[in-house]
Amino acid sequence: MAINDYGAIKGWSVQRNDFEGGCEPTGVENAANAVVSNPQKVGVIGPDCSSSTAGALPVLETAGVVMISHSSTGENLPSLGPTVFNRVIVTDTAFVGWNEKVSRLPSVHTWETDFENTYGYPPADFTKYAYDAATLLLTRIDSVSTVDGGGNLVIDRAALATAVRGTAG
């Protein structure tokens, strides 16, 4: 939904590729290796669990591929991806009260209604955060990308990581 809402970046369509590794670190580490092996992949939303995020972050950190988590709340995660990791939710210790507050926001209720009208079913609990993570990634890709003399979209992974890591609030 975020890709459709955001639209093209400098005339280029954004493609989403799904990788499934579950909440097991080795499966997500394998998915992370698949991501970094393709230079056209510049960012990751997810994975779902802190344990699997811990498996992916060292791979993504080494390759400079940014990850924005929508549901990984582990407090140790920033140390595993100090230049590429960010998240749109708070850590474990503050999550329950924060999630309740966010879930009551009128803008979230409006978005949930839009989601249900679009897809015919209500969003899962963390979907609102995945939407925010994807929108954040898209805005930062848009801000750092350029079109070269051959008409190719160029996205510098390091510049993207810096733009994502520099996001506050």
VEXKEPA-663659 format. One line per 2 residues: number of its first residue (from 0); their letters; for each residue x, y, z of N, C-alpha, C. Coordinates in steps of 0.02 Angstrom, whole numbers, plus 50000, padded with zeros to 5 digits. Example, Ala and Ser with C-alpha at 12.3 -4.5 7.8 and 13.67 -1.06 7.14 Angstrom:
2
0> as> 50660 49716 50390 50615 49775 50390 50660 49835 50390; 50642 49888 50354 50684 49947 50357 50645 50002 50394 $
% end
This chain:
169
0> ma> 50041 49941 50000 50000 50000 50000 50044 50063 50000; 50100 50061 50037 50144 50119 50040 50174 50134 49972 $
2> in> 50193 50082 49936 50223 50092 49869 50172 50123 49822; 50110 50099 49824 50058 50127 49782 50043 50199 49802 $
4> dy> 50040 50212 49867 50025 50280 49890 50081 50329 49873; 50144 50306 49878 50200 50350 49865 50210 50362 49790 $
6> ga> 50205 50310 49751 50213 50317 49679 50285 50309 49657; 50297 50327 49595 50363 50319 49565 50414 50366 49597 $
8> ik> 50477 50346 49592 50532 50387 49615 50571 50410 49554; 50569 50475 49542 50603 50504 49484 50586 50468 49419 $
10> gw> 50523 50448 49414 50499 50414 49353 50507 50339 49353; 50536 50311 49404 50548 50239 49409 50499 50207 49458 $
12> sv> 50470 50150 49438 50427 50112 49482 50469 50076 49534; 50443 50069 49593 50476 50033 49646 50451 49961 49646 $
14> qr> 50496 49915 49653 50477 49844 49655 50489 49817 49726; 50441 49780 49750 50447 49747 49815 50462 49674 49803 $
16> nd> 50511 49648 49839 50527 49577 49837 50518 49549 49906; 50480 49495 49912 50468 49465 49977 50516 49408 49989 $
18> fe> 50544 49406 50048 50587 49352 50071 50559 49327 50137; 50555 49263 50145 50527 49236 50207 50580 49195 50243 $
20> gg> 50595 49215 50303 50643 49179 50344 50614 49160 50411; 50552 49181 50424 50522 49167 50489 50555 49206 50544 $
22> ce> 50552 49179 50604 50583 49212 50662 50647 49176 50683; 50673 49136 50639 50734 49098 50653 50793 49134 50621 $
24> pt> 50845 49150 50660 50900 49190 50633 50933 49163 50570; 50942 49098 50564 50977 49071 50505 50936 49081 50442 $
26> gv> 50870 49071 50445 50827 49082 50386 50830 49153 50362; 50829 49201 50409 50831 49271 50390 50902 49291 50368 $
28> en> 50952 49260 50397 51020 49273 50374 51027 49252 50301; 50998 49195 50283 50998 49174 50213 50961 49223 50168 $
30> aa> 50905 49248 50192 50867 49298 50154 50909 49362 50146; 50943 49382 50199 50985 49442 50196 51042 49433 50145 $
32> na> 51070 49374 50142 51122 49360 50093 51094 49365 50022; 51033 49343 50012 51001 49349 49946 50990 49423 49929 $
34> vv> 50971 49462 49978 50960 49534 49966 51025 49567 49945; 51077 49558 49984 51139 49594 49971 51175 49570 49908 $
36> sn> 51158 49512 49883 51190 49487 49822 51166 49523 49760; 51112 49561 49765 51085 49597 49708 51093 49672 49720 $
38> pq> 51136 49706 49682 51148 49777 49694 51087 49822 49682; 51034 49796 49651 50974 49835 49641 50930 49838 49704 $
40> kv> 50945 49796 49752 50908 49797 49815 50944 49844 49863; 50909 49895 49885 50943 49946 49924 50917 49953 49995 $
42> gv> 50862 49920 50012 50834 49927 50079 50789 49869 50097; 50782 49859 50162 50742 49804 50189 50693 49832 50240 $
44> ig> 50631 49809 50236 50581 49821 50288 50572 49755 50324; 50582 49755 50389 50576 49693 50426 50644 49670 50448 $
46> pd> 50650 49609 50469 50601 49556 50476 50555 49568 50537; 50513 49518 50549 50461 49526 50600 50486 49519 50672 $
48> cs> 50536 49479 50685 50556 49462 50753 50625 49488 50769; 50636 49507 50831 50702 49530 50852 50755 49476 50843 $
50> ss> 50737 49413 50856 50787 49359 50849 50809 49352 50776; 50764 49358 50729 50783 49352 50659 50818 49415 50635 $
52> ta> 50799 49472 50661 50834 49534 50644 50907 49529 50664; 50920 49498 50721 50989 49488 50744 51028 49446 50694 $
54> ga> 50996 49399 50660 51029 49359 50610 51043 49396 50546; 51001 49443 50529 51008 49480 50466 51055 49540 50471 $
56> lp> 51056 49573 50528 51092 49636 50532 51167 49632 50516; 51204 49582 50540 51275 49580 50522 51286 49576 50446 $
58> vl> 51244 49539 50411 51250 49533 50338 51235 49600 50305; 51181 49632 50326 51161 49696 50297 51211 49751 50314 $
60> et> 51236 49750 50375 51286 49800 50396 51349 49796 50353; 51373 49735 50341 51433 49726 50300 51423 49752 50229 $
62> ag> 51363 49742 50202 51349 49763 50133 51324 49835 50128; 51309 49866 50185 51284 49934 50184 51212 49940 50160 $
64> vv> 51172 49888 50170 51101 49889 50150 51060 49908 50212; 51023 49962 50205 50984 49988 50261 50925 49942 50277 $
66> mi> 50909 49937 50342 50851 49899 50365 50810 49945 50411; 50746 49947 50397 50700 49982 50443 50652 49929 50469 $
68> sh> 50653 49920 50534 50609 49869 50563 50543 49900 50583; 50491 49863 50571 50423 49884 50591 50399 49846 50653 $
70> ss> 50439 49797 50676 50414 49757 50732 50468 49728 50777; 50531 49740 50763 50585 49712 50804 50601 49761 50861 $
72> tg> 50587 49741 50922 50592 49785 50979 50652 49772 51023; 50694 49723 51006 50752 49705 51047 50799 49764 51057 $
74> en> 50819 49774 51119 50860 49832 51136 50932 49826 51111; 50955 49765 51096 51024 49754 51073 51033 49765 50998 $
76> lp> 50980 49772 50961 50984 49773 50888 51026 49830 50859; 51021 49891 50884 51062 49945 50853 51136 49929 50854 $
78> sl> 51160 49893 50903 51232 49878 50905 51252 49828 50851; 51205 49790 50824 51220 49741 50772 51219 49772 50702 $
80> gp> 51189 49830 50695 51186 49865 50631 51194 49939 50641; 51250 49961 50669 51256 50031 50690 51251 50083 50634 $
82> tv> 51264 50063 50572 51259 50113 50517 51199 50101 50472; 51164 50044 50480 51109 50029 50434 51042 50017 50468 $
84> fn> 51040 50007 50533 50978 49988 50566 50940 50048 50593; 50875 50047 50583 50830 50095 50614 50763 50059 50623 $
86> rv> 50719 50086 50663 50653 50057 50672 50602 50112 50684; 50539 50093 50672 50485 50142 50681 50444 50127 50744 $
88> iv> 50467 50079 50784 50433 50064 50847 50484 50070 50903; 50460 50070 50964 50504 50077 51022 50527 50009 51047 $
90> td> 50573 50010 51094 50601 49948 51121 50551 49911 51166; 50569 49850 51182 50525 49806 51223 50498 49840 51285 $
92> ta> 50541 49874 51322 50520 49900 51387 50466 49953 51382; 50460 49987 51327 50410 50041 51320 50355 50023 51272 $
94> fv> 50357 49965 51241 50314 49950 51184 50240 49949 51200; 50219 49915 51251 50147 49903 51263 50109 49969 51269 $
96> gw> 50130 50014 51312 50095 50077 51321 50098 50121 51259; 50156 50121 51226 50165 50160 51166 50119 50135 51110 $
98> ne> 50116 50069 51101 50074 50039 51049 50000 50056 51061; 49979 50054 51124 49910 50072 51140 49895 50144 51121 $
100> kv> 49942 50189 51135 49934 50260 51117 49929 50269 51042; 49976 50238 51006 49977 50245 50933 49913 50216 50903 $
102> sr> 49891 50160 50928 49831 50126 50901 49768 50167 50910; 49768 50214 50956 49709 50257 50967 49710 50321 50926 $
104> lp> 49764 50335 50891 49768 50397 50852 49716 50398 50796; 49682 50454 50787 49633 50459 50732 49664 50444 50664 $
106> sv> 49725 50466 50652 49757 50453 50588 49768 50378 50576; 49780 50341 50629 49789 50269 50623 49722 50236 50607 $
108> ht> 49669 50259 50639 49602 50232 50624 49583 50246 50552; 49599 50306 50528 49585 50323 50458 49624 50277 50411 $
110> we> 49689 50267 50426 49730 50224 50385 49704 50152 50386; 49683 50127 50445 49656 50059 50450 49593 50051 50408 $
112> td> 49551 50102 50407 49491 50101 50365 49510 50099 50292; 49558 50140 50273 49582 50141 50203 49610 50073 50184 $
114> fe> 49648 50042 50228 49677 49976 50215 49621 49925 50204; 49572 49924 50249 49518 49876 50243 49477 49888 50180 $
116> nt> 49466 49951 50162 49430 49966 50100 49469 49944 50039; 49535 49948 50043 49577 49929 49986 49582 49853 49979 $
118> yg> 49591 49818 50035 49606 49746 50032 49548 49701 50053; 49497 49729 50083 49439 49689 50102 49445 49653 50169 $
120> yp> 49497 49667 50206 49506 49638 50273 49547 49687 50315; 49541 49683 50380 49578 49730 50423 49653 49714 50424 $
122> pa> 49695 49764 50436 49766 49752 50439 49786 49715 50503; 49839 49676 50499 49867 49644 50558 49896 49698 50603 $
124> df> 49910 49680 50665 49930 49730 50715 49991 49771 50695; 50043 49741 50666 50104 49779 50651 50104 49809 50581 $
126> tk> 50050 49799 50543 50049 49824 50474 50054 49900 50472; 50025 49934 50519 50029 50008 50520 50102 50030 50525 $
128> ya> 50142 49992 50562 50212 50010 50570 50252 49991 50507; 50233 49937 50474 50266 49918 50411 50252 49972 50358 $
130> yd> 50191 49998 50357 50175 50053 50311 50219 50114 50325; 50226 50132 50389 50269 50189 50406 50341 50176 50386 $
132> aa> 50365 50115 50399 50435 50098 50381 50445 50103 50306; 50398 50077 50268 50404 50079 50195 50401 50151 50169 $
134> tl> 50357 50190 50198 50352 50260 50177 50416 50298 50194; 50444 50285 50252 50507 50316 50270 50562 50296 50221 $
136> ll> 50566 50232 50205 50617 50209 50158 50608 50242 50090; 50547 50245 50066 50533 50275 50000 50552 50349 49999 $
138> tr> 50536 50386 50052 50553 50458 50053 50628 50468 50054; 50664 50424 50089 50737 50431 50092 50769 50409 50026 $
140> id> 50743 50358 49994 50768 50339 49928 50758 50398 49880; 50699 50428 49882 50685 50484 49839 50732 50542 49852 $
142> sv> 50749 50553 49915 50792 50611 49932 50865 50601 49912; 50889 50539 49910 50961 50528 49895 50974 50504 49824 $
144> st> 50922 50483 49788 50933 50454 49722 50942 50508 49669; 50975 50489 49615 50985 50533 49558 50973 50493 49494 $
146> vd> 50964 50527 49440 50959 50496 49375 51022 50515 49337; 51060 50464 49314 51122 50478 49280 51111 50497 49207 $
148> gg> 51165 50511 49171 51161 50532 49101 51129 50481 49055; 51128 50417 49075 51097 50365 49035 51025 50353 49053 $
150> gn> 50998 50394 49099 50928 50386 49119 50917 50333 49172; 50970 50310 49204 50965 50259 49256 50956 50290 49325 $
152> lv> 50914 50260 49365 50906 50282 49434 50965 50255 49474; 51000 50299 49508 51059 50281 49547 51044 50295 49621 $
154> id> 51052 50244 49663 51041 50251 49735 51104 50229 49770; 51137 50275 49803 51197 50260 49840 51177 50230 49908 $
156> ra> 51197 50168 49921 51177 50133 49983 51201 50171 50045; 51262 50197 50043 51288 50233 50101 51249 50297 50114 $
158> al> 51233 50334 50061 51193 50395 50069 51123 50378 50095; 51095 50324 50071 51029 50303 50095 51032 50285 50169 $
160> at> 51083 50247 50189 51090 50228 50259 51097 50290 50303; 51136 50338 50280 51145 50400 50318 51079 50438 50324 $
162> av> 51042 50440 50270 50977 50476 50271 50927 50441 50318; 50926 50375 50317 50880 50338 50361 50903 50346 50433 $
164> rg> 50968 50337 50447 50993 50343 50515 50984 50413 50542; 50983 50463 50498 50974 50532 50520 50902 50552 50533 $
166> ta> 50856 50505 50525 50785 50519 50537 50771 50519 50611; 50735 50569 50633 50716 50574 50703 50641 50588 50707 $
168> g> 50613 50570 50764 50543 50584 50776 50499 50536 50741 $
% end
